[in-house]
Amino acid sequence: MNSIVTAVKDMALDLYAMIRGFLYGFLLVTLFIIVIGLVIAAVVWLKGLIF
């Protein structure tokens, strides 16, 4: 009985870690896209100022 409780607890902790990792990855990809977009916008804006 004790091993079943331990197994269920370990599975719940693994699920929690997977969800956290997924959300963290999603956040990083979102931030990466925003930063790349800002860099492209800044380059286009500076090109418009210079030329």
Stockholm file with secondary structure:
# STOCKHOLM 1.0

chainA/1-51         MNSIVTAVKDMALDLYAMIRGFLYGFLLVTLFIIVIGLVIAAVVWLKGLIF
#=GR chainA/1-51 SS CHHHHHHHHHHHHHHHHHHHHHHHHHHHHHHHHHHHHHHHHHHHHHHHHHC
#=GC SS_cons        CHHHHHHHHHHHHHHHHHHHHHHHHHHHHHHHHHHHHHHHHHHHHHHHHHC
//
